[in-house]
Amino acid sequence: MPPKSKFTKEEIADAALAEVERNGFDALTARTLASALGSSPRPIFTVFSGMDEVCAAVIDSANKLYNGYVDEGLKNDVPFRGVGEAYLRFAHEHPKLFMLLFMREQKELLDERGVLNVIDQNAEKILQSVMNYYGLDRETAERLYMHLWVYTHGIATAVATKVCTFTDEKAMLTEEFVAMMEHIKQTEVN
């Protein structure tokens, strides 16, 4: 019978998530996690098969936290704006987790049609909110979503990496959205 761990899987995953929040994903090792737990690495590996499994648990926890932000954003009077603001808030409040979820190198280069579904498990429900709220067909909604995501991601990346801070991110998002909607209206007329 394997030895009983003095920590639960959740306690270890929570400590690992906190370690990533403090020092970034690349700094998460068995040694740093054990230190955060005030233990040796041994109890970690009585619950997890290895660091790959710990890392997967951290990514899962980070995604759950981010999903809560998206769900809150979708409750906004203007859901798409709410999601954009939630994305920025997540980058401000959890920069290391933002980098973990949205700034990791992918296994292969993605094209613009598939990138949102790969990096954000909420992409379909966000897209649905765009189609429903603005009465857009799928193709137009995807184009709007992609343009606004690129713009919002740029701001969020600058914030998370402490490259730049902006005085009025919400106004910037609104200006970009209005410009994009005008462009969409003009292309529909022509």
C-alpha positions in Angstrom: 0.0 0.0 0.0 1.5 3.4 -1.0 2.2 5.8 1.8 -0.5 8.3 2.7 0.4 11.9 1.7 0.3 14.6 4.2 -1.1 16.9 1.5 -4.2 16.5 -0.6 -4.0 16.8 -4.4 -5.9 20.2 -4.1 -3.5 21.5 -1.5 -0.5 20.7 -3.6 -2.2 22.2 -6.8 -3.1 25.3 -4.8 0.4 25.7 -3.6 1.7 25.2 -7.1 -0.7 27.8 -8.5 0.4 30.3 -5.8 4.1 29.6 -6.7 3.4 30.3 -10.4 1.5 33.5 -9.4 4.6 34.6 -7.5 7.5 33.5 -9.7 6.1 32.3 -13.0 5.5 28.9 -14.6 9.2 28.3 -15.5 10.1 28.7 -11.8 7.8 25.8 -10.7 10.0 22.8 -9.8 9.5 20.0 -7.3 12.0 21.8 -5.1 10.3 25.2 -5.2 6.9 23.5 -4.7 8.2 21.5 -1.7 9.7 24.6 -0.2 6.3 26.4 -0.6 4.7 23.5 1.2 7.3 23.4 3.9 8.2 19.8 3.0 10.4 17.6 0.9 9.4 16.8 -2.6 8.4 13.2 -1.6 4.8 14.0 -0.5 4.2 15.7 -3.9 4.9 12.4 -5.7 2.8 10.3 -3.5 -0.2 12.3 -4.9 1.1 13.2 -8.4 2.9 10.9 -10.8 5.4 13.7 -11.8 5.8 17.4 -12.4 4.0 17.1 -15.7 0.9 16.2 -13.8 1.4 19.0 -11.4 1.9 21.5 -14.2 -1.3 20.2 -15.9 -3.2 20.8 -12.6 -1.8 24.3 -12.5 -3.0 25.1 -16.0 -6.4 23.6 -15.2 -6.7 25.8 -12.1 -5.6 28.9 -14.0 -8.1 28.1 -16.7 -10.9 27.8 -14.1 -9.9 31.1 -12.6 -9.9 32.8 -16.0 -13.2 31.1 -17.0 -14.8 32.9 -14.0 -13.6 36.2 -15.3 -15.2 35.4 -18.7 -18.4 34.3 -17.2 -18.6 37.6 -15.2 -17.8 39.5 -18.4 -20.6 37.8 -20.3 -23.1 39.0 -17.6 -22.3 42.6 -18.6 -25.0 44.7 -20.2 -22.8 44.5 -23.3 -21.3 41.0 -23.1 -18.5 41.4 -25.7 -17.3 44.5 -24.0 -17.6 42.8 -20.6 -15.4 39.9 -21.9 -12.7 42.3 -23.2 -12.7 44.2 -19.9 -12.5 40.8 -18.0 -9.5 39.8 -20.2 -7.7 43.0 -19.3 -8.6 42.7 -15.6 -7.2 39.1 -15.6 -4.0 40.4 -17.1 -3.8 43.1 -14.4 -4.7 40.9 -11.5 -2.9 37.7 -12.5 -0.1 38.6 -14.9 1.9 35.4 -14.4 -1.2 33.3 -15.0 -2.1 35.4 -18.0 1.3 34.7 -19.5 0.9 31.0 -18.7 -2.4 30.7 -20.5 -2.0 33.2 -23.4 1.7 33.8 -24.0 3.1 30.2 -24.2 4.6 28.9 -27.4 2.3 26.5 -29.1 3.4 23.2 -30.5 2.6 24.4 -34.0 1.8 27.7 -35.7 -1.9 28.3 -35.7 -3.8 30.2 -38.3 -6.1 33.0 -37.5 -9.2 30.8 -38.0 -8.3 28.4 -35.3 -6.2 30.3 -32.8 -9.1 31.5 -30.6 -10.5 28.0 -30.0 -7.1 26.6 -29.2 -5.9 29.2 -26.7 -9.3 30.1 -25.1 -11.8 27.4 -24.3 -14.5 30.1 -24.0 -14.1 31.2 -27.6 -17.4 29.6 -28.8 -19.6 31.1 -26.1 -17.9 34.5 -26.7 -18.5 34.2 -30.4 -22.2 33.3 -29.8 -22.6 36.3 -27.6 -21.2 38.5 -30.4 -23.6 37.0 -33.0 -26.6 37.2 -30.6 -26.0 40.7 -29.3 -25.1 42.4 -32.6 -27.2 40.2 -34.9 -24.1 39.3 -37.0 -23.6 36.2 -39.1 -20.9 33.8 -37.9 -18.3 34.9 -40.5 -18.7 38.6 -39.6 -18.8 37.9 -35.9 -15.6 35.9 -36.2 -13.9 38.7 -38.0 -15.0 41.2 -35.4 -13.9 38.9 -32.5 -10.5 38.2 -34.1 -9.7 41.9 -34.6 -10.8 42.9 -31.2 -9.0 40.0 -29.6 -5.7 40.9 -31.3 -6.1 44.5 -30.1 -7.2 43.5 -26.6 -4.4 40.9 -26.4 -1.9 43.5 -27.3 -2.9 45.7 -24.4 -3.2 42.8 -22.0 0.3 41.5 -23.0 1.8 45.0 -22.5 0.2 45.1 -19.0 1.1 41.6 -17.9 4.7 42.0 -18.9 4.9 45.4 -17.4 6.0 47.0 -20.7 3.3 49.7 -20.6 0.3 50.9 -18.7 -2.6 52.7 -20.3 -4.6 55.5 -18.8 -8.0 54.4 -20.3 -8.0 50.9 -21.7 -11.8 50.8 -21.8 -12.0 53.9 -24.0 -9.3 52.3 -26.3 -11.4 49.1 -26.6 -14.5 51.2 -27.4 -12.7 53.2 -30.1 -11.3 50.1 -31.7 -14.8 48.4 -31.6 -16.5 51.4 -33.1 -13.9 51.6 -35.9 -14.3 47.9 -36.6 -18.1 48.1 -36.7 -17.9 51.1 -39.1 -15.6 49.1 -41.3 -18.0 46.1 -41.2 -21.0 48.4 -42.1 -19.0 49.9 -45.0 -18.0 46.5 -46.4 -21.6 45.3 -46.2 -22.8 48.3 -48.2 -20.2 47.9 -50.9 
